[in-house]
Structure formats: C-alpha cells, structure tokens
Amino acid sequence: MTRIEFGCLPTVIGSMPHTNPYEACLEVVHYLKDIPAWPQLPKRSFLENMSVQFSQGFPGVVVKEDSIYIDRSQDLDKPLEQLYTAYLDSDIDKYPTSADYAAGLHSFLALTTLSPPVVKGQITGPITWGLAVTDASRKAIIYDDVLGDAVAKLLRLKAAWQEKALSQLSTNTIIFVDEPYMMTFGSAFFSLSKEKVISLLEEVFGGISGLKGVHCCGNTDWSVLLDTSADILSFDAYNFAQSLSLYPTGIRKFLDRKGTIAWGIVPNNEESLAKESVASLKDRLEEAMAPFTRKGIRFKQLIRQGLLTPSCGLAPLATKESSAQALELLAELSARIRKRYM
C-alpha cells in the first residue's frame, strides 16, 4: 500500500461503550466516512477485553468468568506445533477472530454498502498481551522464551487474517497495534530490552501488508517505537501533548520517510469532554504541535501527515450519547482543520 497524506482526517482507536454491535457500527460510519474502524465492545462481553479478544488458539489459554491465564498443566507441545506450522505456512485462516470475541468486527464486515477510501482495524500488541496474560504462578508469559515468541507469532497471524477480512471493504487498510503497556517501559515492572520490544513488534508488523500503526496512550520512550517500521504513531495528545515532542530528531526522520502522526486530541472521559468545543480543541491541537515547529518541523507537514483521533478508546465513556458527542467533535474538528490549512 502506498503512503497516504491524510491531512488530519479523523478515525478512532477502537473501543466503544456500546453493547449492540450494529448500533456501534452505524455510529462509526456516520461520523467517520473516510476512515471508519470496527468497534471493540468490552462492555458487551469479557471476551472483548483487549487481553482476551485475540487469545483464541493460543496454547494452553483458559478464559474463565472474568479471568484469562495459561494452564501449563495442559500438553502445550501439540498446539505450539500447530501454531508454528501455520506461521511457517502463512496459513492465516487457521487463526481467525470469531464473532463471540469481536462482534463489532463481524457486524462491520456485514455492512455490504460500505466502501470507504480507507478502513482501519486494530489488534492488541505483543508487549501488552504478553505482560497482561500470566500463568498460574502469576508470571507474565512474555518472559517465557517459548510462549513469549508464540504470542507475537499468533498476533501476526491474527493481524493478517483481520487485514484480509477488512480488505473486502477497502483496498487501503490500516492496522493499529495497541500497546498501552509500553507506558511501563524502563520501569521496575518492565524488564524487556529495547531490542526485544522492537523484535516482537516487528514480528507482528510482518503480517501486515497495508499501513501499520502503533498506539500508546501515555508517556513512553518513543525512541523505541520510532525505531520500528511503523507507518503511524498514535499518541494521547490531549493529556500528554509534550511526550512525543521530546524526540525531535526521531520524529523528523519518521516524517521524512512519510510517516503519520495520529493526534489523540478528543478526550475520552466525561468531565473533560463536557467542557470542550471544536474551537477549544483546535487551539489545543495547535498548542500540541507548537513544540514540534519550534524544533524545525514544518506545521504544514504535521497537518498533511496527520490523523486525528480520540485520546484513546471511547469505551470509558458512560453512554452512547457521549461517544456520539466525541465523534461529532472529532469529525467537526477535522473538517475545520482541513478547511483552514489544506
């Protein structure tokens, strides 16, 4: 897929507060006509929790009530062999994501009249998945050499399957790899090296033939993610506007290779959302971009190579009305920015 200058078109991170997948899809496509994304619905089912949603087929995985863990008492050799065989054969159809785990995705794919210029999907990243899921001793499986490697390979197959499914709706696809646990990189709770993080992410990216993005909704060492092959960097520009601007050299190189920054500028909590308007968010976005321009990055380049999103998923919002408000602000802000600067 060729690179696209999005010009601050709007899209979403993924999650929505709805429980009805069809209603969630209709809301997304109403406000986001250029880059709609399928809705994740964690309030509908625990199976749509981001630590569970892409777990189907992982060796030894147990999802029980409101928990997920790896049962090492099972014989893991056969399912590991099956996973690695599918990986080596690029047999992505062996590891789909079913409607029980992603009702919004399957409802989205069923919208037969939908043919947007670009379509977006998302998947939990290997760092977040591998740190969130543990065995019975509470050890994160990412620290197991065999299972940690298997996480990235499964997610690679899942990402490829999802991209193939979404390509029925548009030939231009984006898959975000969501890595909220990258906020803990460098802390006492995170003992993976930079090289290991990059290796695991690149394994998943290798299954994505269209545009690939990485999303982190808090402070992190962005130099790590800038050293990957990601085409899109997605960050919370509402709450952590300064975090990305601390890496001007890396950002300049990223933009020079036609990378895109997704500015998470619309808040995803009720209190903040209630006090914002299109005008206030425009001011906030321009303020977030100012540190980059002071470091020699052209404002027009940031606009041309930008996307606008909510700060993170919208599932934390209490009501469907609030999510509609957030999407309306997002769409109107994009229209205003594009009219003013494009």
Secondary structure as GFF3:
##gff-version 3
##sequence-region A 1 342
A	DSSP	beta_strand	9	10	.	.	.	ID=ss1
A	DSSP	alpha_helix	21	31	.	.	.	ID=ss2
A	DSSP	three_ten_helix	46	48	.	.	.	ID=ss3
A	DSSP	beta_strand	61	64	.	.	.	ID=ss4
A	DSSP	beta_strand	67	70	.	.	.	ID=ss5
A	DSSP	alpha_helix	77	89	.	.	.	ID=ss6
A	DSSP	three_ten_helix	92	94	.	.	.	ID=ss7
A	DSSP	alpha_helix	103	109	.	.	.	ID=ss8
A	DSSP	beta_strand	119	124	.	.	.	ID=ss9
A	DSSP	alpha_helix	126	132	.	.	.	ID=ss10
A	DSSP	beta_strand	134	135	.	.	.	ID=ss11
A	DSSP	three_ten_helix	141	143	.	.	.	ID=ss12
A	DSSP	alpha_helix	145	166	.	.	.	ID=ss13
A	DSSP	beta_strand	173	178	.	.	.	ID=ss14
A	DSSP	three_ten_helix	180	184	.	.	.	ID=ss15
A	DSSP	alpha_helix	194	205	.	.	.	ID=ss16
A	DSSP	beta_strand	211	216	.	.	.	ID=ss17
A	DSSP	alpha_helix	222	226	.	.	.	ID=ss18
A	DSSP	beta_strand	232	235	.	.	.	ID=ss19
A	DSSP	three_ten_helix	244	246	.	.	.	ID=ss20
A	DSSP	alpha_helix	248	256	.	.	.	ID=ss21
A	DSSP	beta_strand	260	266	.	.	.	ID=ss22
A	DSSP	alpha_helix	270	274	.	.	.	ID=ss23
A	DSSP	alpha_helix	278	294	.	.	.	ID=ss24
A	DSSP	alpha_helix	299	304	.	.	.	ID=ss25
A	DSSP	beta_strand	306	310	.	.	.	ID=ss26
A	DSSP	alpha_helix	320	341	.	.	.	ID=ss27
###
